[in-house]
């Protein structure tokens, strides 16, 4: 369960970084 939350946060961060680029 915790791993899924961490994965979701990582994916969200990647999406934000991609949007900023």
ChimeraX attribute file (.defattr): number of C-alpha atoms within 10 A of each C-alpha:
attribute: neighborCount
match mode: 1-to-1
recipient: residues
	/A:1	6
	/A:2	7
	/A:3	8
	/A:4	9
	/A:5	10
	/A:6	11
	/A:7	12
	/A:8	12
	/A:9	12
	/A:10	12
	/A:11	12
	/A:12	12
	/A:13	12
	/A:14	12
	/A:15	12
	/A:16	11
	/A:17	10
	/A:18	9
	/A:19	8
	/A:20	7
	/A:21	6
